[in-house]
Amino acid sequence: MGKLVAINHLTLDGVMQAPGRPDEDERGGFAHGGWAIPDNDEVMFEAMGKAMATGGPLLLGRRTYEALYDFWPKQTANPYTDALNRTRKHVVSTTLREPLPWQNSTLIAGASRAPSPASRTSRRRTSACSEAASSYAR
């Protein structure tokens, strides 16, 4: 089995919602979207671009896939677009259908949102991350 790496954008006060743009995720009245962009710089962009170029496939929920697809394929002259276009994208969704529009994308259809009995007994807590991840899969 391969290694699964999770990348989360998290503020020091615990916000893990809508780092990219102001209207990214307004669920629950969240009005602080786009909080990560003002503090990014060229050094960070270059480092992330290099890491993405050598990374493995992505596991995405529907909301994240649609948000990325709506933005990145239209961008030019940056290290992210080529890397994202080349990267294998596995998309978990109960509502999307094949063929997916973004190159190198594969649908994992009908995936259950319910945890397995083994995971229920070994993990008693539900984190904001897993709640957000399951909502993105719909």
Residue pairs with C-beta under 8 A, 6 or more apart in sequence:
2 56
4 59
5 55
5 56
6 129
8 16
8 129
9 16
9 19
9 36
10 16
11 35
14 128
15 32
15 35
16 128
16 129
16 132
17 25
17 27
17 30
17 32
17 33
17 132
18 24
18 25
18 26
18 30
18 32
18 33
18 34
18 35
19 33
19 34
19 35
19 36
19 37
20 33
20 34
20 36
20 37
20 67
20 71
21 33
21 34
21 37
22 33
22 34
23 33
24 33
24 34
24 67
25 33
25 63
26 33
27 135
45 78
45 79
45 80
46 79
48 79
48 80
49 78
49 79
49 80
49 83
50 79
52 79
52 80
52 83
52 84
52 87
53 79
53 82
53 83
55 83
55 87
56 87
56 88
57 87
57 88
57 89
57 90
58 87
58 88
58 89
58 90
59 90
59 92
60 68
60 89
60 90
60 91
60 92
60 136
61 91
61 92
61 93
61 133
61 134
61 135
61 136
61 137
61 138
62 91
62 92
62 93
62 95
62 96
62 136
62 137
62 138
63 135
63 136
63 137
63 138
64 136
65 89
65 91
65 93
65 96
65 100
65 102
65 105
68 84
68 102
69 101
69 102
72 80
72 81
72 84
72 85
73 81
73 84
73 85
73 102
75 81
85 102
85 103
85 104
86 104
87 104
88 104
88 106
89 100
89 102
89 104
89 105
89 106
90 106
90 108
91 100
91 105
91 106
91 107
91 108
92 108
92 111
92 137
93 107
93 108
93 109
93 111
93 137
93 138
94 109
94 110
94 111
94 113
94 137
94 138
95 138
96 107
96 109
97 107
97 109
98 107
98 109
100 106
100 107
111 137
113 134
113 137
113 138
115 123
